[in-house]
Amino acid sequence: MKRLFWTILLLPFLLSSCATIFNGTHTPVRVHSKLGEIVTFTNDSAVVDTGWVLPDGVHQFSALRGRNPITVEIKGDTTTQKFLLRATDSWVYYLNLMQPYAIGMIIDLFSPKRYTYPSDVYPKPTKKKGYRMGYTTVPSLKKGDVSLTFLPPILNAYMLKPVDYDFSGNVLGAGLGANYSYSDKSFFSAECIAATAWITYPEPYYEHSNNATRKENLMWVALAARHHHALGRFDLGYGVSLTWQHANEKYDYGRSYTDPNYGLVRENNYFTLGGSFSANYRLSRSVYLGINYQPQILSFTLDGAALTSAHTANAGLFWRVPIPKNH
């Protein structure tokens, strides 16, 4: 009964820690060594594991999650090489940012499940006997890779400057995208971001007898196609964007009306064409920190086209989740 009491009491906190719930105690690590080489792994408790050899000759073992490094030793016919695998934060750990006050991070902070090791390791070649060599992880891009991009709400901040509106209000948005790597250093991306925004000006309009306040509302959808260059953990993208925005300005009289257009001052719909520029940094295998800026050059309405100085921007955390290949 006592155990049940503490379980019920702590359940809300346990459910708020993503790594503790979703990560297992172990994670697979694959070392892409040469055929015929013997690979062993030693953890901080001096336990040696030889793992097992996959059909393609890759050595795989199950690494116990924790903050301590793992020693990898590769023995060939004439060489013995060693290097350390250092632990990093699992991408699941960053999912806690989506919760109020990121309370799950406090719980996962002391959990070994917070950590992970590189899933694929490529030893750097060397001919020196006993040389403590390094390694590279699997490239963030490989030719033919396809991935999906998720820009969740809350974790991204948006800045909007719509056409013909002086806007600086509250913004809530999210996005989806897809990426295709046509080489190990370059890829194409297609993205759709939608946002809604609103602002209430505190000053009343005293020229109205009922002291109406002014409100602006905005809905915005942007489509972007970009070409990206990968530079290590960074990638830089450039391309074009097409946006649709619906904006209106109303007087708020503090009462509800059946007519949704009551108090409407103006309402506009625009299509805009412009550029799209992004800079992203990979925090882990799937988690990125990035910024996206889309200046609009032309706006289109029923009255025709015109030059504009409108723009949109967003910055924050997002996920690129690879789509597994069928071998």
Secondary structure as GFF3:
##gff-version 3
##sequence-region A 1 327
A	DSSP	alpha_helix	2	14	.	.	.	ID=ss1
A	DSSP	alpha_helix	18	22	.	.	.	ID=ss2
A	DSSP	beta_strand	26	31	.	.	.	ID=ss3
A	DSSP	beta_strand	38	42	.	.	.	ID=ss4
A	DSSP	beta_strand	48	49	.	.	.	ID=ss5
A	DSSP	beta_strand	52	53	.	.	.	ID=ss6
A	DSSP	beta_strand	59	64	.	.	.	ID=ss7
A	DSSP	beta_strand	70	75	.	.	.	ID=ss8
A	DSSP	beta_strand	80	85	.	.	.	ID=ss9
A	DSSP	beta_strand	88	89	.	.	.	ID=ss10
A	DSSP	three_ten_helix	91	98	.	.	.	ID=ss11
A	DSSP	three_ten_helix	100	102	.	.	.	ID=ss12
A	DSSP	alpha_helix	103	108	.	.	.	ID=ss13
A	DSSP	three_ten_helix	112	114	.	.	.	ID=ss14
A	DSSP	beta_strand	115	116	.	.	.	ID=ss15
A	DSSP	beta_strand	120	123	.	.	.	ID=ss16
A	DSSP	beta_strand	135	137	.	.	.	ID=ss17
A	DSSP	beta_strand	146	151	.	.	.	ID=ss18
A	DSSP	beta_strand	156	161	.	.	.	ID=ss19
A	DSSP	beta_strand	170	181	.	.	.	ID=ss20
A	DSSP	beta_strand	186	205	.	.	.	ID=ss21
A	DSSP	beta_strand	212	231	.	.	.	ID=ss22
A	DSSP	beta_strand	234	252	.	.	.	ID=ss23
A	DSSP	beta_strand	264	282	.	.	.	ID=ss24
A	DSSP	beta_strand	287	301	.	.	.	ID=ss25
A	DSSP	beta_strand	304	307	.	.	.	ID=ss26
A	DSSP	beta_strand	311	322	.	.	.	ID=ss27
###
